[in-house]
């Protein structure tokens, strides 16, 4: 009897020890799984990156975050825009020139070697290149937005007094080439120029009726020595109540973009391509192709689709959560997504994938095809 009792007690102690061992094993197993998930996510976030760089170790200069918010890649350096000054700085942070302004809400638009600093909902603008101020101009009505052509035309959308709005077209010298007032087509939304600036398209939306009616007006710009003649070329609309928030010329072919679709002028009509996106966030022309950054819904990963001039998607892939900027020069595109910078050819081929250690605010190609990245810690070049 005593031996049975001792054996029973020994078995109970053994079972207790096994229970403790099993519990410890389970805890270790769960911790290992959690750690594996964390490491896997970290690896996934870095997956495909060719290399990692420390932005502060690259060429450029460091500055505070509040200062970096005022900097825009431009020419061979950056523009610093404040309420009272627009200054062109080198990549070393040295000032080349500055222009005194007095703007309540300064905005900066850059395109290639040109830039425009304007007072949003104000009445003044200044156009610049790397050599200095090209011209400064007051306007009669409130400025809404500015668009720049490759050859230095500046299209300024303003309120229109008794019209829905106006589009004022300036030459690179500051001469007013034309002023188009929209009385019937609705509010001007955006402007696009063809590569040779022989065509200018204006998107408008008329909200006077029961539903919004979109229009696209196309103007022909004919240069004759020192003068430019502007004439009506075409007007397009569709039956859908939509807004064309973005326009692009590829060659002399016009494309128009809504929040979820792409339209194209074909055989004299504006037709929708059989390519639908849930939410288009960015559109960029790269060479003869279109780069469209989109997402399937709110809070979903951003994706990149590359569409060729045959209107076929030749590349389509997830790229990340937060797109900080997209820029292009020739057939090369750069995208800043989360803490990575992708360099891509216009066919979607990734030539370089770099992980960086700072949040990027904006990017832009500058002279000699260098990429300038403005981050929370300063201005730096990424080769």
C-alpha positions as CSV (number, residue, x, y, z in Angstrom):
1,X,0.0,0.0,0.0
2,X,2.8,2.5,0.9
3,X,4.6,1.7,-2.3
4,X,1.5,2.4,-4.3
5,X,1.1,5.7,-2.5
6,X,4.7,6.7,-3.2
7,X,4.4,5.7,-6.8
8,X,1.2,7.8,-7.1
9,X,2.9,10.8,-5.5
10,X,5.9,10.3,-7.8
11,X,3.6,10.2,-10.9
12,X,1.9,13.4,-9.7
13,X,5.2,15.2,-9.4
14,X,6.3,13.9,-12.8
15,X,3.0,15.1,-14.4
16,X,3.4,18.5,-12.7
17,X,6.9,18.8,-14.1
18,X,5.7,17.8,-17.6
19,X,3.0,20.4,-17.4
20,X,5.5,23.1,-16.5
21,X,7.8,22.0,-19.3
22,X,4.9,22.0,-21.8
23,X,3.8,25.5,-20.6
24,X,7.3,26.9,-21.0
25,X,7.6,25.3,-24.4
26,X,4.3,26.8,-25.4
27,X,5.4,30.3,-24.2
28,X,8.7,30.0,-26.1
29,X,6.9,28.8,-29.2
30,X,4.4,31.6,-29.1
31,X,7.2,34.2,-28.5
32,X,9.2,32.6,-31.4
33,X,6.2,32.9,-33.7
34,X,5.7,36.5,-32.8
35,X,9.3,37.3,-33.3
36,X,9.3,35.5,-36.6
37,X,6.3,37.6,-37.8
38,X,8.0,40.8,-36.8
39,X,11.3,39.8,-38.5
40,X,9.4,38.7,-41.6
41,X,7.6,42.0,-41.8
42,X,10.9,43.8,-41.4
43,X,12.5,41.7,-44.1
44,X,9.4,42.2,-46.4
45,X,9.7,46.0,-45.9
46,X,13.3,45.8,-47.1
47,X,12.8,43.1,-49.7
48,X,14.3,43.9,-53.0
49,X,16.2,46.9,-51.8
50,X,19.6,47.1,-53.6
51,X,21.1,49.0,-50.8
52,X,20.5,51.2,-47.7
53,X,21.9,54.6,-47.4
54,X,22.0,57.3,-44.8
55,X,20.6,60.4,-46.3
56,X,22.6,62.7,-44.0
57,X,25.8,61.1,-45.4
58,X,24.9,62.1,-49.0
59,X,25.7,65.4,-50.7
60,X,23.6,68.4,-49.7
61,X,23.0,70.1,-46.4
62,X,21.2,69.3,-43.1
63,X,18.4,71.5,-41.7
64,X,15.5,71.4,-39.3
65,X,12.2,69.9,-40.3
66,X,10.4,73.2,-40.2
67,X,13.0,74.6,-42.7
68,X,12.8,71.5,-44.9
69,X,9.1,72.0,-45.4
70,X,9.9,75.3,-47.3
71,X,12.3,73.7,-49.8
72,X,11.6,72.5,-53.3
73,X,14.0,70.8,-55.7
74,X,14.8,73.1,-58.6
75,X,17.4,73.7,-61.3
76,X,20.7,72.6,-59.7
77,X,19.6,73.1,-56.1
78,X,16.4,74.1,-54.2
79,X,14.0,77.0,-53.9
80,X,13.3,78.2,-50.4
81,X,9.8,79.7,-50.3
82,X,8.5,81.8,-47.3
83,X,5.9,84.4,-47.0
84,X,8.4,87.2,-47.7
85,X,11.1,85.7,-49.8
86,X,11.7,83.2,-52.6
87,X,15.4,82.2,-52.7
88,X,17.4,79.9,-54.9
89,X,20.0,77.9,-53.0
90,X,22.8,75.6,-54.1
91,X,23.0,72.0,-52.8
92,X,25.5,73.4,-50.2
93,X,22.8,75.7,-48.9
94,X,24.4,78.9,-50.2
95,X,22.0,81.5,-51.6
96,X,22.4,82.3,-55.3
97,X,19.7,85.0,-55.4
98,X,16.4,85.9,-53.8
99,X,13.2,87.8,-54.5
100,X,11.3,89.7,-51.9
101,X,7.5,88.8,-51.9
102,X,4.6,89.4,-49.6
103,X,2.3,86.5,-49.9
104,X,-0.3,85.2,-47.4
105,X,-0.3,81.7,-48.8
106,X,2.8,81.1,-51.0
107,X,2.7,78.0,-53.2
108,X,5.5,76.8,-55.5
109,X,5.2,75.0,-58.9
110,X,8.4,73.7,-60.6
111,X,8.7,72.3,-64.0
112,X,12.1,71.4,-65.5
113,X,14.2,74.6,-65.4
114,X,11.3,76.9,-64.6
115,X,9.5,77.7,-61.4
116,X,6.6,79.9,-60.3
117,X,5.9,81.1,-56.8
118,X,2.4,82.5,-56.4
119,X,0.0,83.6,-53.7
120,X,-2.8,81.0,-53.6
121,X,-6.1,82.9,-53.4
122,X,-4.0,86.0,-53.7
123,X,-3.1,88.4,-56.5
124,X,0.6,88.1,-57.4
125,X,3.1,85.6,-58.8
126,X,6.8,85.5,-59.7
127,X,8.4,83.3,-62.4
128,X,12.0,82.2,-62.0
129,X,14.8,80.2,-63.5
130,X,18.3,79.4,-62.2
131,X,19.6,82.7,-63.4
132,X,17.1,84.8,-61.6
133,X,13.6,86.3,-61.7
134,X,12.1,86.1,-65.2
135,X,9.1,88.3,-64.4
136,X,6.7,89.2,-61.6
137,X,3.1,90.0,-62.3
138,X,0.0,91.1,-60.4
139,X,-3.4,89.7,-61.4
140,X,-6.9,91.1,-61.1
141,X,-8.6,88.0,-59.7
142,X,-7.5,85.4,-57.2
143,X,-4.9,82.8,-58.3
144,X,-6.0,79.2,-58.1
145,X,-3.2,77.3,-59.7
146,X,-0.3,77.5,-62.2
147,X,0.9,75.2,-64.9
148,X,4.2,75.5,-66.9
149,X,5.2,74.2,-70.4
150,X,8.6,72.8,-71.4
151,X,9.5,76.0,-73.2
152,X,8.5,78.4,-70.4
153,X,4.9,79.3,-70.9
154,X,3.0,80.0,-67.7
155,X,-0.7,79.2,-67.6
156,X,-2.4,80.8,-64.5
157,X,-5.9,79.8,-63.5
158,X,-7.7,82.6,-61.7
159,X,-11.2,83.5,-60.6
160,X,-13.1,85.2,-63.4
161,X,-15.1,88.1,-62.0
162,X,-18.3,87.8,-64.0
163,X,-17.0,84.6,-65.6
164,X,-16.5,81.1,-64.1
165,X,-12.8,81.7,-64.3
166,X,-9.9,82.7,-66.5
167,X,-6.7,81.2,-67.9
168,X,-4.0,83.8,-68.4
169,X,-1.1,82.6,-70.6
170,X,2.3,84.3,-70.1
171,X,5.4,84.0,-72.2
172,X,8.8,83.4,-70.6
173,X,9.4,87.2,-70.7
174,X,6.1,87.9,-68.8
175,X,4.1,89.2,-71.8
176,X,0.5,88.2,-71.7
177,X,-0.1,86.0,-74.7
178,X,-3.8,85.5,-74.2
179,X,-6.5,85.6,-71.6
180,X,-9.4,83.1,-71.9
181,X,-12.5,83.7,-69.9
182,X,-14.8,80.8,-69.3
183,X,-18.4,81.9,-69.5
184,X,-20.1,78.7,-70.7
185,X,-17.7,75.9,-70.0
186,X,-17.5,76.2,-66.2
187,X,-14.7,76.5,-63.7
188,X,-11.2,75.9,-65.0
189,X,-9.6,72.9,-63.2
190,X,-6.2,72.2,-64.8
191,X,-4.1,72.9,-67.9
192,X,-1.7,70.8,-70.0
193,X,0.7,71.6,-72.8
194,X,2.0,69.4,-75.6
195,X,5.8,68.8,-75.6
196,X,6.4,71.4,-78.2
197,X,3.9,73.8,-76.6
198,X,1.9,74.0,-79.9
199,X,-1.3,72.8,-78.0
200,X,-2.8,73.8,-74.7
201,X,-5.7,71.9,-73.2
202,X,-7.9,73.3,-70.4
203,X,-10.2,71.1,-68.3
204,X,-13.4,72.7,-66.9
205,X,-16.5,71.6,-65.1
206,X,-19.9,73.3,-65.4
207,X,-22.0,73.0,-62.2
208,X,-24.9,75.2,-63.3
209,X,-27.3,72.4,-64.1
210,X,-28.6,69.5,-62.2
211,X,-25.4,67.6,-62.6
212,X,-21.8,68.5,-63.3
213,X,-20.8,68.6,-67.0
214,X,-17.1,68.2,-67.9
215,X,-15.5,70.0,-70.8
216,X,-12.0,70.0,-72.3
217,X,-11.0,73.0,-74.5
218,X,-8.0,72.6,-76.7
219,X,-6.2,75.7,-78.1
220,X,-3.6,75.9,-80.9
221,X,-0.6,78.0,-80.1
222,X,1.1,79.3,-83.3
223,X,4.4,81.0,-83.0
224,X,5.4,83.7,-85.5
225,X,8.8,85.3,-84.6
226,X,8.1,87.1,-81.3
227,X,4.3,86.7,-81.2
228,X,2.1,83.8,-80.4
229,X,-1.4,83.4,-81.9
230,X,-4.0,81.4,-79.8
231,X,-7.0,79.9,-81.6
232,X,-9.7,77.4,-80.7
233,X,-9.0,74.0,-82.0
234,X,-11.5,71.6,-80.3
235,X,-13.9,71.1,-77.5
236,X,-14.8,67.7,-75.9
237,X,-17.3,66.5,-73.4
238,X,-18.8,63.2,-72.2
239,X,-22.2,62.2,-70.9
240,X,-20.9,61.2,-67.4
241,X,-21.0,63.7,-64.5
242,X,-17.3,63.6,-63.8
243,X,-14.3,65.9,-63.3
244,X,-11.1,65.7,-65.4
245,X,-8.7,66.5,-62.6
246,X,-5.6,65.9,-64.7
247,X,-4.6,66.2,-68.3
248,X,-1.5,64.9,-70.2
249,X,-0.3,65.1,-73.8
250,X,1.8,62.2,-75.1
251,X,3.0,63.5,-78.3
252,X,-0.1,65.4,-79.6
253,X,-2.5,62.8,-78.2
254,X,-4.5,64.1,-75.2
255,X,-5.3,62.0,-72.2
256,X,-7.7,63.0,-69.4
257,X,-7.9,61.4,-65.9
258,X,-10.7,61.2,-63.4
259,X,-10.4,59.6,-59.9
260,X,-11.0,56.2,-61.4
261,X,-10.7,56.2,-65.2
262,X,-8.6,57.3,-68.2
263,X,-10.0,59.0,-71.3
264,X,-8.3,59.6,-74.6
265,X,-8.9,61.7,-77.7
266,X,-9.3,59.2,-80.5
267,X,-10.7,59.9,-84.0
268,X,-12.0,63.3,-82.9
269,X,-13.9,61.9,-79.8
270,X,-13.1,61.6,-76.1
271,X,-13.4,57.9,-75.3
272,X,-12.8,56.0,-72.1
273,X,-10.1,53.4,-72.1
274,X,-11.0,49.9,-70.8
275,X,-8.8,50.4,-67.8
276,X,-10.4,51.1,-64.5
277,X,-8.8,52.0,-61.2
278,X,-10.6,52.4,-57.9
279,X,-8.7,55.5,-56.9
280,X,-6.0,57.3,-59.0
281,X,-3.6,59.2,-56.8
282,X,-0.8,60.3,-59.2
283,X,-0.3,60.4,-62.9
284,X,3.1,61.0,-64.5
285,X,4.2,61.0,-68.1
286,X,7.5,59.1,-68.5
287,X,8.9,59.0,-72.0
288,X,5.9,57.8,-74.1
289,X,4.3,55.9,-71.3
290,X,2.0,56.8,-68.4
291,X,2.8,56.0,-64.8
292,X,-0.4,55.7,-62.8
293,X,-0.2,55.4,-59.0
294,X,-3.5,54.0,-57.6
295,X,-5.0,52.1,-54.8
296,X,-8.0,49.7,-54.6
297,X,-9.6,51.6,-51.7
298,X,-8.8,54.0,-48.8
299,X,-6.0,52.7,-46.6
300,X,-4.9,50.1,-49.1
301,X,-1.4,49.7,-50.5
302,X,-0.6,51.9,-53.4
303,X,0.1,50.2,-56.7
304,X,1.9,51.4,-59.9
305,X,0.6,50.7,-63.4
306,X,2.6,51.5,-66.5
307,X,0.5,52.0,-69.6
308,X,2.2,52.2,-73.0
309,X,1.0,54.2,-76.1
310,X,-1.0,51.2,-77.2
311,X,-3.1,51.7,-74.0
312,X,-1.9,48.4,-72.6
313,X,-0.8,47.9,-69.0
314,X,2.8,46.6,-69.3
315,X,3.6,46.7,-65.5
316,X,1.4,46.5,-62.5
317,X,2.7,46.0,-58.9
318,X,2.3,47.0,-55.3
319,X,4.7,49.7,-54.3
320,X,3.9,50.7,-50.7
321,X,1.7,52.6,-48.3
322,X,2.7,56.3,-48.5
323,X,3.8,57.9,-51.7
324,X,5.9,61.0,-50.9
325,X,6.6,62.0,-54.5
326,X,7.0,61.0,-58.1
327,X,9.3,62.7,-60.7
328,X,10.7,62.0,-64.1
329,X,13.2,63.1,-66.7
330,X,13.3,61.6,-70.1
331,X,12.7,57.8,-69.8
332,X,13.6,57.7,-66.1
333,X,11.2,57.9,-63.2
334,X,11.8,58.1,-59.5
335,X,9.3,57.3,-56.8
336,X,9.6,57.9,-53.1
337,X,7.5,55.4,-51.2
338,X,7.6,55.0,-47.5
339,X,11.4,55.0,-46.7
340,X,12.4,53.7,-50.1
341,X,13.3,55.3,-53.4
342,X,12.7,53.4,-56.7
343,X,14.4,54.3,-59.9
344,X,12.5,52.9,-62.9
345,X,12.7,52.9,-66.7
346,X,9.6,53.9,-68.6
347,X,8.8,50.3,-69.2
348,X,8.5,49.6,-65.5
349,X,12.0,48.0,-65.1
350,X,13.4,48.9,-61.7
351,X,17.0,50.0,-62.1
352,X,17.6,50.8,-58.5
353,X,15.8,50.3,-55.2
354,X,17.3,52.2,-52.2
355,X,16.2,52.2,-48.6
356,X,16.7,55.5,-46.8
357,X,16.8,56.3,-43.1
358,X,14.7,59.5,-43.1
359,X,11.2,60.4,-44.1
360,X,11.2,62.1,-47.6
361,X,9.0,65.1,-48.1
362,X,9.5,65.6,-51.9
363,X,11.8,64.6,-54.7
364,X,12.8,66.1,-58.0
365,X,15.4,65.6,-60.8
366,X,17.8,68.5,-61.0
367,X,20.4,69.3,-63.6
368,X,22.7,66.4,-64.8
369,X,19.8,64.0,-63.9
370,X,20.7,63.9,-60.2
371,X,17.8,63.2,-57.8
372,X,17.3,65.8,-55.1
373,X,15.5,64.5,-52.1
374,X,14.2,66.9,-49.4
375,X,13.8,64.9,-46.2
376,X,12.8,65.8,-42.7
377,X,16.6,66.2,-42.0
378,X,17.7,68.3,-45.0
379,X,18.4,68.4,-48.7
380,X,20.4,65.5,-50.3
381,X,21.3,64.1,-53.7
382,X,20.7,60.4,-54.4
383,X,22.6,58.9,-57.4
